[in-house]
Amino acid sequence: MERMEPVEFGDAPTPGGDADRPVLVTGGTGTLGRRVVRRLLEEERAVRVLSRRPRPAGDREPYDWATGDLSTGEGIDAAVAGVGTIVHCATTVGRGDVAATRRLVDAARRSGGEPHLVYISIVGIDRVPFVYYRAKSAAERIVEGAGLPWSVLRATQFHDLIAGIVDAQRMLPVALAFGGVCFQPVDAGEVADRLAALAVGGPAGRVPDMGGPQVRDHRELTRTTLRARGRRRPVLPLRLPGAVFRAFREGGHLAPDRAVGRVTYDEYLAARTPTGG
């Protein structure tokens, strides 16, 4: 497989964006959102973070803070007021994602400023009949049909998710893996770079998918994670039934032709493994 060149931060698809208006990042304190915020600040863009929680005491970062709840709509109109771009990184379980996206889009329309909507989605949501993927697909359609400028990026699973599956089993005598399933983990920081580039550029519609540099068997990824954590236990692959796991085994969630990520899973683990002492 020929490896494609990665997309750098500055490679926005079309020069654009409104530098005089802030970029609102929903989920701006999460795994992806906080990285997007950091990238935008490095580019000296005005940023507003949307969070359900008040700003932490002692936080002196140079961004505005908006407290709002996408699950109820409380505070969302104030959060979107005056922004030029909205990077929607916040996510919830199941259909809650759909309702939250609709509330955000409705508030953006009411604002009258026609902000550019940038949405992060998942590779394979139209091929894997997983309930969470169906919700992401419905949220995509809301963004695309909002009547506002928009860009949508689909990415494969983050390194953090793969490691988290293993870490969640730390108390079990064995580690379970999805039998016959491969993943193509991608670095969240690299996805943040791409989203930030989209945010400061003009609306690009559905942009090319973004996948990690390697497609690897989940059993192998689990073993690799255990070694990095210094844990010794057997790995038990489970071949689960049903249409969802059949689609996963068939690689519906992978993008081998879009292996544009550079940070491998081994490199991700090494960067987070204490040395010495």
C-alpha positions as CSV (number, residue, x, y, z in Angstrom):
1,M,0.0,0.0,0.0
2,E,1.4,3.4,-1.0
3,R,1.5,5.8,1.9
4,M,0.0,9.2,1.3
5,E,1.6,12.4,2.4
6,P,0.2,13.8,5.7
7,V,-1.8,17.0,5.8
8,E,-0.1,19.8,7.6
9,F,-1.8,22.4,9.8
10,G,-1.4,25.1,7.3
11,D,-2.8,23.2,4.4
12,A,-6.3,24.5,4.7
13,P,-8.4,23.6,1.7
14,T,-9.3,27.2,0.8
15,P,-8.1,30.4,2.4
16,G,-11.0,31.8,4.5
17,G,-12.4,31.9,7.9
18,D,-13.2,35.2,9.8
19,A,-10.1,36.1,11.8
20,D,-12.0,38.9,13.5
21,R,-14.5,36.5,15.1
22,P,-13.7,33.8,17.6
23,V,-13.7,30.1,16.9
24,L,-16.0,28.2,19.2
25,V,-14.8,24.7,20.2
26,T,-17.4,22.4,21.7
27,G,-16.0,19.7,23.9
28,G,-13.0,22.0,24.2
29,T,-11.7,20.3,27.4
30,G,-11.9,16.7,26.0
31,T,-9.3,14.5,24.4
32,L,-9.6,16.1,20.9
33,G,-11.1,19.5,21.8
34,R,-8.3,20.6,24.0
35,R,-5.8,19.8,21.3
36,V,-7.8,21.8,18.7
37,V,-7.9,24.7,21.1
38,R,-4.1,24.6,21.6
39,R,-3.5,24.5,17.8
40,L,-5.8,27.5,17.2
41,L,-4.1,29.5,20.0
42,E,-0.7,28.7,18.4
43,E,-2.1,30.3,15.2
44,E,-3.1,33.3,17.3
45,R,-6.8,32.8,16.6
46,A,-9.4,34.0,19.1
47,V,-10.9,30.9,20.7
48,R,-14.0,30.3,22.9
49,V,-14.3,27.0,24.8
50,L,-17.7,25.6,25.4
51,S,-18.0,23.4,28.5
52,R,-20.8,22.2,30.8
53,R,-18.6,23.2,33.7
54,P,-17.5,26.6,34.9
55,R,-14.0,27.7,34.1
56,P,-11.6,26.2,36.5
57,A,-10.1,28.5,39.1
58,G,-6.6,29.5,38.1
59,D,-7.1,28.9,34.4
60,R,-5.3,31.8,32.7
61,E,-5.2,30.5,29.2
62,P,-5.9,33.2,26.6
63,Y,-9.3,31.9,25.5
64,D,-12.9,32.9,26.3
65,W,-15.0,30.4,28.3
66,A,-18.7,29.7,27.7
67,T,-20.6,27.5,30.1
68,G,-23.4,25.7,28.3
69,D,-25.1,22.3,28.0
70,L,-25.8,20.8,24.6
71,S,-28.0,18.2,26.2
72,T,-30.5,20.9,27.3
73,G,-29.6,23.9,25.2
74,E,-28.9,26.0,28.2
75,G,-26.3,28.7,27.5
76,I,-25.8,27.7,23.8
77,D,-27.2,30.8,22.3
78,A,-24.8,32.9,24.3
79,A,-21.9,30.6,23.4
80,V,-22.4,30.9,19.6
81,A,-23.1,34.6,19.6
82,G,-20.6,36.4,17.4
83,V,-18.4,33.4,16.5
84,G,-17.2,32.9,12.9
85,T,-16.5,29.2,13.1
86,I,-17.8,26.3,15.3
87,V,-15.6,23.2,15.7
88,H,-18.0,20.6,17.1
89,C,-15.9,18.1,19.1
90,A,-18.4,17.4,21.9
91,T,-19.9,13.9,21.7
92,T,-22.4,12.0,23.8
93,V,-23.6,8.4,23.8
94,G,-26.2,7.2,21.3
95,R,-29.0,9.5,20.0
96,G,-27.9,12.2,22.5
97,D,-25.3,13.1,19.9
98,V,-28.0,13.8,17.3
99,A,-30.1,16.0,19.6
100,A,-27.0,17.9,20.8
101,T,-25.9,18.6,17.3
102,R,-29.4,19.8,16.3
103,R,-29.5,22.2,19.3
104,L,-26.1,23.6,18.3
105,V,-27.0,24.1,14.7
106,D,-30.3,25.7,15.6
107,A,-28.5,28.1,17.8
108,A,-26.0,28.9,15.1
109,R,-28.8,29.7,12.7
110,R,-30.5,31.9,15.2
111,S,-27.3,33.8,15.7
112,G,-27.6,35.3,12.2
113,G,-23.8,35.2,11.7
114,E,-23.7,32.2,9.4
115,P,-20.8,30.5,11.2
116,H,-18.7,27.8,9.5
117,L,-19.6,24.5,11.0
118,V,-16.7,22.0,11.3
119,Y,-17.7,18.5,12.4
120,I,-15.5,15.6,13.4
121,S,-17.0,12.2,12.5
122,I,-15.9,8.6,12.2
123,V,-14.7,6.5,9.2
124,G,-17.2,3.8,8.3
125,I,-20.4,5.2,9.8
126,D,-22.2,4.4,6.6
127,R,-20.8,0.8,6.5
128,V,-21.0,-0.4,10.1
129,P,-24.5,-0.6,11.6
130,F,-23.3,0.3,15.1
131,V,-25.9,2.5,17.0
132,Y,-23.2,5.1,17.8
133,Y,-22.2,5.2,14.2
134,R,-25.8,5.7,13.1
135,A,-26.0,8.6,15.5
136,K,-22.9,10.2,14.0
137,S,-24.3,9.7,10.5
138,A,-27.5,11.5,11.5
139,A,-25.5,14.3,13.1
140,E,-23.5,14.7,9.8
141,R,-26.8,15.1,7.9
142,I,-27.9,17.8,10.3
143,V,-24.6,19.7,9.7
144,E,-24.8,19.3,6.0
145,G,-28.5,20.4,5.8
146,A,-28.2,23.3,8.2
147,G,-28.0,25.9,5.4
148,L,-24.7,27.1,6.8
149,P,-21.1,26.8,5.5
150,W,-19.8,23.4,6.6
151,S,-16.9,21.0,6.6
152,V,-16.9,17.3,7.8
153,L,-13.8,15.2,8.6
154,R,-14.1,11.5,9.3
155,A,-11.2,9.9,11.2
156,T,-10.4,6.4,12.4
157,Q,-10.2,5.4,16.1
158,F,-7.8,7.4,18.3
159,H,-4.8,5.8,19.9
160,D,-6.4,6.7,23.3
161,L,-9.5,4.6,22.6
162,I,-7.4,1.5,21.8
163,A,-5.4,1.9,24.9
164,G,-8.5,2.7,27.0
165,I,-10.1,-0.6,26.0
166,V,-7.2,-2.4,27.5
167,D,-6.9,-0.2,30.6
168,A,-10.6,-0.7,31.4
169,Q,-9.8,-4.4,31.9
170,R,-7.0,-3.9,34.3
171,M,-8.7,-5.9,37.0
172,L,-9.5,-8.9,34.9
173,P,-7.2,-12.0,34.9
174,V,-7.2,-12.0,31.1
175,A,-7.4,-9.3,28.5
176,L,-10.2,-9.5,26.0
177,A,-9.8,-8.5,22.3
178,F,-12.2,-8.5,19.4
179,G,-11.4,-11.6,17.4
180,G,-10.8,-11.0,13.7
181,V,-11.1,-7.2,14.0
182,C,-8.4,-4.8,13.0
183,F,-8.0,-1.1,13.9
184,Q,-6.2,1.8,12.2
185,P,-5.5,4.0,15.2
186,V,-4.7,7.6,14.6
187,D,-3.1,10.3,16.8
188,A,-5.6,12.7,18.2
189,G,-3.1,15.6,17.9
190,E,-2.8,15.0,14.1
191,V,-6.6,15.0,13.8
192,A,-6.6,18.2,15.8
193,D,-4.2,19.7,13.3
194,R,-6.5,18.9,10.5
195,L,-9.6,20.3,12.2
196,A,-7.8,23.5,13.1
197,A,-6.7,23.9,9.5
198,L,-10.3,23.4,8.4
199,A,-11.5,25.9,11.0
200,V,-9.2,28.7,9.7
201,G,-10.0,27.9,6.1
202,G,-13.2,28.2,4.1
203,P,-16.0,25.6,4.0
204,A,-14.8,22.5,2.3
205,G,-17.8,20.1,2.6
206,R,-16.9,16.4,3.1
207,V,-13.1,16.3,3.1
208,P,-11.0,13.1,2.6
209,D,-11.0,10.7,5.5
210,M,-8.0,10.6,7.9
211,G,-6.6,7.2,9.0
212,G,-3.7,6.1,11.1
213,P,-0.5,4.9,9.5
214,Q,-1.0,1.2,10.3
215,V,-3.8,-1.3,10.2
216,R,-3.3,-3.8,13.0
217,D,-5.1,-6.8,14.5
218,H,-6.8,-5.9,17.8
219,R,-5.3,-8.9,19.5
220,E,-1.8,-7.7,18.6
221,L,-2.6,-4.1,19.7
222,T,-3.8,-5.5,23.0
223,R,-0.6,-7.4,23.6
224,T,1.4,-4.4,22.6
225,T,-0.5,-2.3,25.2
226,L,0.0,-4.8,28.0
227,R,3.7,-5.0,27.3
228,A,4.0,-1.2,27.4
229,R,2.0,-1.2,30.7
230,G,4.3,-3.9,32.2
231,R,1.4,-6.3,32.6
232,R,1.6,-10.0,32.0
233,R,-1.6,-11.8,31.2
234,P,-3.1,-13.8,28.4
235,V,-5.1,-12.2,25.6
236,L,-8.4,-13.9,24.7
237,P,-9.9,-13.0,21.3
238,L,-13.7,-13.0,21.3
239,R,-15.4,-13.5,17.9
240,L,-18.7,-11.8,18.5
241,P,-21.8,-12.5,16.4
242,G,-24.1,-10.1,14.6
243,A,-24.0,-7.6,11.8
244,V,-22.0,-5.0,13.6
245,F,-19.0,-7.2,14.3
246,R,-19.2,-8.8,10.9
247,A,-18.8,-5.3,9.4
248,F,-15.9,-4.6,11.8
249,R,-14.3,-7.9,10.7
250,E,-14.8,-6.9,7.1
251,G,-12.9,-3.6,7.8
252,G,-15.9,-1.2,7.3
253,H,-14.3,1.2,9.8
254,L,-10.9,1.3,8.1
255,A,-9.4,3.7,5.6
256,P,-6.2,1.9,4.3
257,D,-6.1,4.2,1.3
258,R,-6.1,7.2,3.6
259,A,-3.2,6.2,5.9
260,V,-2.1,9.9,6.3
261,G,-1.3,9.7,10.0
262,R,2.4,9.6,11.0
263,V,2.4,8.7,14.7
264,T,2.3,4.9,15.1
265,Y,0.6,3.2,18.0
266,D,3.9,2.0,19.4
267,E,5.2,5.6,19.3
268,Y,2.1,6.8,21.1
269,L,2.6,4.2,23.9
270,A,6.3,4.9,24.2
271,A,5.6,8.6,24.7
272,R,3.3,7.7,27.6
273,T,5.4,5.1,29.3
274,P,7.5,6.2,32.3
275,T,11.1,5.4,32.0
276,G,13.7,4.8,34.8
277,G,12.9,4.8,38.5
